[in-house]
Amino acid sequence: MGLHLRALSLLVAAFLGRAAATCPDNEIVAKVTLCDDGALCNNDPLYREYCLGQYEDTPGNIFDSDGDASWYGRTFNFLKFEVDNYATGQDQHCYLSMFQAEYCTGFPHFLKGGGPSDGGFYTPGTFPFPDSQISCLHPYYWPGADARPQKEGVGVKLTLWPAWSDETGRPYPYDQTTCTDKNHPIVDGMQDYYGVDCASGDDGIYCMQPDTDGANDAFISRLDFAGDTYNTPNSFVQAYVDKGNYPVGAILINTFFSVHGGEEDKPPYGWCSETQPWTPGFCNDDSVYTDYCIVTRFSADPTNTQWEIYDAEASADWNSVCSSQPAGRPSVGAWGAMFHANDDGCWTNLRANDGSIYCGYPLRIANAWTKIIPCNQGFANPVILGSGKLAARQPVIP
């Protein structure tokens, strides 16, 4: 569920002296250039490369943005999307979506006006667009004319991090990491309990129908750090799995417009039907779900099968995951709902199982169960109107 290791290693692929990505012979090289001076691209453009295999879904969710001044907070106005090492016709099955919201969540950034003919995904070419901050790129390769069938449901992404930084106003470490690098990020408070000093963010991606049992995710059993798993092996992942829980200090809940699923799904599917912005769905202004919330309940029991048994609840209302309009932002965008621990150990927006504000850091979880239900079926304090947005990222609207 987390970012593929190969994708993460390629995020440092290069421009102006950095080494380019080396892809296997049978994989396509996707090249993305973002510029802030139009087609001139002379002002330190941002450049990334990715390796794309068949049905490969390789989001650049993280973008080495921790400490990379070339990326975080910059405004761009021109995109060049290229592919290399492809057979005849394959290039027209390579796509790129761009996102202003964090971690490739919410609606894509439309480059052709956002009308019925603009699905928010683009084949290779050049694209001017109004000055905008872009948080995330999502390249993928889907072969065949029918390679993007729908799966019924609403696309949801649940992202978890081990800590929150008041200094930056965002989760820490924001980038996913294997923790195995010599200069890995240090997460305070992990050593004494888990015996390791680093933890990565991780995520769950779901396609679910409202008013159903949703997705009951035994998170700890499939924990991965930037693609590394228990069996990689990765001693940091093993430390948390062996302990039976994963430490959480920040949570993001948002809708997820994107490809979902891969070759292992039979048949392989591409989109969740209710979160396509070009068809009627969950996030339309006339949606019948405007009084619904995306609710995740966390428990320390990976085998939990009872919705009523949990330690903490994160509830994001429709406005925060669909069409919230904070000052200076467009009418659509789906900026998501953020929940995080504060210095005193009590959380912003997260609720305990008695409805009070949850206090306790870290929140130790083994299971995360997400449903889409009427807000009054959870505790009545959902995040409202995007109030949980990341403070450090403010998209520039022309």
BELRAUR-V159305 format. One record per residue. N is the residue number from 1. RES is the residue in one letter. OMEGA is omega in whole degrees, -180 to 180 (none if undefined). Layout:
n = <N;N>
res = <RES;RES>
omega = <OMEGA;OMEGA>
//
This chain:
n = <1;2;3;4;5;6;7;8;9;10;11;12;13;14;15;16;17;18;19;20;21;22;23;24;25;26;27;28;29;30;31;32;33;34;35;36;37;38;39;40;41;42;43;44;45;46;47;48;49;50;51;52;53;54;55;56;57;58;59;60;61;62;63;64;65;66;67;68;69;70;71;72;73;74;75;76;77;78;79;80;81;82;83;84;85;86;87;88;89;90;91;92;93;94;95;96;97;98;99;100;101;102;103;104;105;106;107;108;109;110;111;112;113;114;115;116;117;118;119;120;121;122;123;124;125;126;127;128;129;130;131;132;133;134;135;136;137;138;139;140;141;142;143;144;145;146;147;148;149;150;151;152;153;154;155;156;157;158;159;160;161;162;163;164;165;166;167;168;169;170;171;172;173;174;175;176;177;178;179;180;181;182;183;184;185;186;187;188;189;190;191;192;193;194;195;196;197;198;199;200;201;202;203;204;205;206;207;208;209;210;211;212;213;214;215;216;217;218;219;220;221;222;223;224;225;226;227;228;229;230;231;232;233;234;235;236;237;238;239;240;241;242;243;244;245;246;247;248;249;250;251;252;253;254;255;256;257;258;259;260;261;262;263;264;265;266;267;268;269;270;271;272;273;274;275;276;277;278;279;280;281;282;283;284;285;286;287;288;289;290;291;292;293;294;295;296;297;298;299;300;301;302;303;304;305;306;307;308;309;310;311;312;313;314;315;316;317;318;319;320;321;322;323;324;325;326;327;328;329;330;331;332;333;334;335;336;337;338;339;340;341;342;343;344;345;346;347;348;349;350;351;352;353;354;355;356;357;358;359;360;361;362;363;364;365;366;367;368;369;370;371;372;373;374;375;376;377;378;379;380;381;382;383;384;385;386;387;388;389;390;391;392;393;394;395;396;397;398>
res = <M;G;L;H;L;R;A;L;S;L;L;V;A;A;F;L;G;R;A;A;A;T;C;P;D;N;E;I;V;A;K;V;T;L;C;D;D;G;A;L;C;N;N;D;P;L;Y;R;E;Y;C;L;G;Q;Y;E;D;T;P;G;N;I;F;D;S;D;G;D;A;S;W;Y;G;R;T;F;N;F;L;K;F;E;V;D;N;Y;A;T;G;Q;D;Q;H;C;Y;L;S;M;F;Q;A;E;Y;C;T;G;F;P;H;F;L;K;G;G;G;P;S;D;G;G;F;Y;T;P;G;T;F;P;F;P;D;S;Q;I;S;C;L;H;P;Y;Y;W;P;G;A;D;A;R;P;Q;K;E;G;V;G;V;K;L;T;L;W;P;A;W;S;D;E;T;G;R;P;Y;P;Y;D;Q;T;T;C;T;D;K;N;H;P;I;V;D;G;M;Q;D;Y;Y;G;V;D;C;A;S;G;D;D;G;I;Y;C;M;Q;P;D;T;D;G;A;N;D;A;F;I;S;R;L;D;F;A;G;D;T;Y;N;T;P;N;S;F;V;Q;A;Y;V;D;K;G;N;Y;P;V;G;A;I;L;I;N;T;F;F;S;V;H;G;G;E;E;D;K;P;P;Y;G;W;C;S;E;T;Q;P;W;T;P;G;F;C;N;D;D;S;V;Y;T;D;Y;C;I;V;T;R;F;S;A;D;P;T;N;T;Q;W;E;I;Y;D;A;E;A;S;A;D;W;N;S;V;C;S;S;Q;P;A;G;R;P;S;V;G;A;W;G;A;M;F;H;A;N;D;D;G;C;W;T;N;L;R;A;N;D;G;S;I;Y;C;G;Y;P;L;R;I;A;N;A;W;T;K;I;I;P;C;N;Q;G;F;A;N;P;V;I;L;G;S;G;K;L;A;A;R;Q;P;V;I;P>
omega = <179;-178;179;179;-179;-179;-179;-178;-177;179;177;180;-150;171;177;173;176;-180;180;-179;174;-176;173;-176;-176;-179;-179;176;176;-177;-177;176;175;-176;177;178;180;-175;178;179;180;-172;177;-180;176;-176;177;175;-180;172;-177;173;-180;-177;-176;179;-168;-179;174;-170;-163;170;-179;-175;175;176;179;-176;-180;-174;-162;176;-179;177;-179;179;180;180;168;-178;-178;172;176;175;-179;175;-178;178;-178;-177;-180;172;172;-174;176;169;177;-176;171;179;-175;169;178;177;-180;-179;176;175;-174;-178;-178;174;176;179;-178;-179;-179;-177;180;175;-166;174;-174;180;177;-173;169;177;-180;180;-177;169;179;-176;-166;173;-177;175;178;179;179;-177;175;-176;-177;-171;-179;177;-180;164;-177;177;178;176;-178;174;177;-179;-178;175;-178;-175;177;179;175;-178;-179;-178;179;-179;179;-16;-176;178;170;-176;174;-176;-174;178;-178;-178;-178;178;178;178;-177;173;-179;-169;-173;-174;-174;-180;176;-173;-176;172;-180;167;177;-177;172;180;-173;173;-169;177;172;176;174;179;173;-177;177;-166;174;-169;-173;-176;180;-180;173;178;179;178;176;-179;179;-175;-178;-2;175;-174;179;175;-179;-179;-179;180;180;178;176;179;-179;-177;-178;176;178;-175;172;173;178;169;-176;173;179;170;-178;-178;-177;-174;-179;177;-177;-5;176;-178;-172;-172;167;-166;-173;179;168;-176;-178;177;177;-178;-173;-172;177;179;180;-179;176;-175;-176;177;179;176;166;-172;174;176;-175;175;-179;-178;-177;-179;-176;179;-179;-179;-176;-179;-178;-180;-178;-178;173;-175;-178;-177;-176;-178;-175;-178;-177;-167;178;-178;173;-178;176;179;-179;-176;175;-179;178;-173;174;-179;-177;178;-178;177;177;-176;-179;179;177;-169;168;173;-179;-177;172;-175;173;178;179;175;-180;176;180;177;-7;168;-177;-174;170;-173;175;-175;-175;175;171;-172;173;-175;-178;175;173;176;-166;177;178;173;-175;170;172;-176;-180;-178;176;-175;-172;-176;178;-180;178;-177;-177;none>
//
